[in-house]
Amino acid sequence: MPSPKASRSAGRSGGSPVLGSSNGRYEFMSLNRAPPPHLLQRQGSDPATARLRASESPTRRRGSGSSTGSTGGQGLPEEDSIRLNPSIIGVALSSLLAIDLWLSKRLGVCACEDSSWGSIRPLMKLIEISGHGIPWLAGTAYCLYKSDSAAGQEVMLNLFVALLLDLVLVGIVKAVVRRRRPAHNRMDMFATFSVDRYSFPSGHATRAAMCGRFLLAHLVLAAPLRVLVLLWASMVGLSRVLLGRHNVTDVVFGFWMGYCQYNLVEMLWLSPQVLQGLLGQLA
Ligand SMILES: CC(C)=CCC/C(C)=C/COP(=O)(O)O
């Protein structure tokens, strides 16, 4: 093994510990220079093969000119150029993912009772229930049943359909992406589907964004109540990360998806005629 001292001095001279030991000692070699012949021989069965491998080192390849062609063995082989170009996107995505995981872990302060903010976990769980699918479906069905005006029934029926649509769309995306929930999450949510073991996107966030927009658009609410709706939707999203249920990107995407789902609900809006037909069939 090289002593730390040897490694440091090699680092200072621009060398890099790229090759193995010779006679029990490690040797350091600059990436910009061709390796000595005795080391080349160890890389391949004969010196010619070894030299060829050395000429394919990343540094040599980068300096070889054309990045598109593969003519005459001088340019970059095509498959290599394909592999190198998307690496910028790959690095950006993995950096974003790393930041997401790090931030989500730091924000998961109510993930269990003995977490740093474990004392507010019950409050966060209450907010969680307020954005759960069951109270929303049950509440909407109750309002639909109780509503005595055609306008009220129309709004409630469309909200009910929107909630079902949300469950289906979120289920599909979760099943396709299959991102696991954060490791610090305790799976103690009530009434979940099997796809809810996956975390992308947050179903609570999609519901909060979609229902928030729905309420603001279809209920005549005073300004303080409108602010309350916005606050509630934000708190539902935030509580998902604080409880350790989701990573930040699950919630951000969930909000965006719920926002778009509302546009879809508006496009597919069930008119009173359709509603009468449906109710007529039920009666
Ligand atoms: C059983 C019904 C009707 C809905 C399930 C709602 C639920 C538990 C969704 C998961 O939400 P997150 O993805 O935000 O954890």
The ligand as an SDF file (V2000), in Angstrom:
LIG
                    3D

 15 14  0  0  0  0  0  0  0  0999 V2000
  -57.9010    4.2860   -0.2690 C   0  0  0  0  0  0  0  0  0  0  0  0
  -58.0810    5.5640   -1.0000 C   0  0  0  0  0  0  0  0  0  0  0  0
  -59.4360    5.9170   -1.4670 C   0  0  0  0  0  0  0  0  0  0  0  0
  -57.0790    6.3910   -1.2540 C   0  0  0  0  0  0  0  0  0  0  0  0
  -55.6730    6.1780   -0.8690 C   0  0  0  0  0  0  0  0  0  0  0  0
  -55.0910    7.5130   -0.5680 C   0  0  0  0  0  0  0  0  0  0  0  0
  -53.6410    7.4260   -0.2250 C   0  0  0  0  0  0  0  0  0  0  0  0
  -53.2320    6.8030    1.0370 C   0  0  0  0  0  0  0  0  0  0  0  0
  -52.7530    7.9240   -1.1020 C   0  0  0  0  0  0  0  0  0  0  0  0
  -51.2820    7.9320   -0.8820 C   0  0  0  0  0  0  0  0  0  0  0  0
  -50.8910    9.2490   -0.8160 O   0  0  0  0  0  0  0  0  0  0  0  0
  -49.3580    9.6190   -0.8640 P   0  0  0  0  0  0  0  0  0  0  0  0
  -48.8600    9.1820   -2.1980 O   0  0  0  0  0  0  0  0  0  0  0  0
  -49.3320   11.1000   -0.7030 O   0  0  0  0  0  0  0  0  0  0  0  0
  -48.7000    8.9260    0.2660 O   0  0  0  0  0  0  0  0  0  0  0  0
  1  2  1  0
  2  3  1  0
  2  4  2  0
  4  5  1  0
  5  6  1  0
  6  7  1  0
  7  8  1  0
  7  9  2  0
  9 10  1  0
 10 11  1  0
 11 12  1  0
 12 13  2  0
 12 14  1  0
 12 15  1  0
M  END
$$$$
